[in-house]
Amino acid sequence: VEKIEEQLASLRIAKRSTLSEEPAYLLDIDVSKPAQSESSRFVAVSCSNKSIRIYNRETLNFLREYSSRPGILNGVRFAHTCDSVVFSACSDGTVKCWDIRLATQKAVQIFRGYPSNVFISFDINCSDLIICAGTEKVEKDTFLVFWDARGITNCASATKEPLGVYSESHNDDITKICFHPIEPNLVVSGSTDGLVNVFDINKDNEDDALISTCNSDSSVSFIGWSGKDYKQVYCMTHDEGFCWWDIAQLDTEEPITLLRVLDVRDAVCSDNDSVHYLVGGLYHEKADKLFLIGGTSTGNIHLISCGTDGLSLVGTLCGGHSATVRSFCWNLTDESLLTGGEDAQLLLWKPGAVERSLAKKASMKIASSLQKRVRVHNSSLKSRKK
């Protein structure tokens, strides 16, 4: 943890994305999975204005934008085997797939659900074979819908129908879906019903597929896998609670709950400013350690370490965002961090980085008429007149 504390302390803002004409909250971030010899090339950001924006991973230069209007986009994911293919779930009952290599603004493939489906969560498994999306509750129904994702990287525009659904395991909105990082048949889902369900989708039916049901007792806002070989599952709740379970203990006498914190805001103490909300989590493979990312309403970012004995604050990043941080993506290979927030800013943090020009930072603020009048009184004015 000390090494990670040092890494965090050394992070500085390397790049800021330029503000777009239509500022929007940056809700979700994913980076493209690198090819064998390269680092990841692209960043995809899902925005509150119903669009996905694509940026260059190193420069944060804006590349492309895809719109889902009139639907609302929920989540963004790159394919694992092709770094130019990106997906998002949509409230119009589809999961759309775009190819960054093509000039078209149209989805290259559409995975269509059933007529009443409104998708609010989704993921694609590590082998890029299966997509799963979770629905809002409509009347009494909530579904996990599955599609065969093969052929996405080389087929003409086509609509795919579902392989099938799970409909019995949740009874409210399915807010999060997360496939296992290395086992393509394992998926965990979280819902506003408080349940976190782990499935093995290789099984013939939903009853057999349901390996474990963990109850967070509150509406689930984030889920993830952690631990050696990713045998643990954790979740965060909309009232800033945290639960952590060891699925490997299912067939033993040991309790599966590793830690339960009713309110992380009360559990984590900070000298300068407290934790106002949780953004998400990240399992650090090398350190074999689970971390939570939290923040403050003024844009500070907290890194919180998880142990079975409780939570502790590792460090804080200040001075980047000016409002609530909604999304992050931490790259453990080059120790860089991407963050997006309600201030419409996408930031790239790197160890020991120096932000190149202060002009960029100033240009984010709209110049007042007073500034415009005062700006002419600078020392270079005389030389310009000559």
Number of C-alpha atoms within 10 A of each C-alpha: 12 8 9 16 15 13 16 22 15 14 19 22 21 20 22 21 18 17 17 10 6 7 14 19 22 26 22 23 25 21 25 22 20 15 13 7 6 8 14 17 17 26 27 25 25 29 26 18 16 18 21 27 19 23 21 17 18 14 14 19 16 17 13 15 15 17 18 19 13 10 16 22 30 24 23 26 24 26 24 18 15 16 20 18 19 25 26 26 30 26 20 20 22 24 28 21 25 24 22 18 9 10 8 12 13 16 19 20 23 21 21 19 25 13 8 15 24 25 29 24 28 29 25 25 22 18 16 19 16 19 21 27 32 29 27 22 19 13 8 7 16 25 28 22 23 22 21 17 21 13 11 21 18 9 10 10 14 12 15 16 16 17 13 14 19 18 13 12 19 22 18 22 25 30 24 25 25 22 24 21 16 12 14 18 18 20 24 23 29 33 29 23 18 22 24 28 20 23 21 19 19 11 12 9 12 16 12 12 18 19 16 14 16 20 15 25 15 19 25 29 23 22 24 25 25 24 15 12 12 18 14 19 24 24 28 28 23 14 16 22 24 25 22 26 21 20 19 13 14 13 8 8 7 10 11 17 17 16 18 17 17 18 15 24 18 13 16 16 14 15 5 6 13 19 24 17 23 28 19 19 26 19 19 16 14 8 10 12 16 19 22 21 21 26 24 20 15 17 21 22 25 27 23 22 22 19 14 10 8 14 19 18 21 20 18 19 19 15 11 22 23 17 19 22 31 22 22 24 19 18 14 13 7 10 14 20 20 22 23 29 24 22 19 23 24 28 22 27 25 21 18 13 15 13 15 11 9 8 8 15 12 10 11 12 9 8 10 9 8 8 10 9 9 10 8 10 9 8 8 9 10 9 7 7 6 5
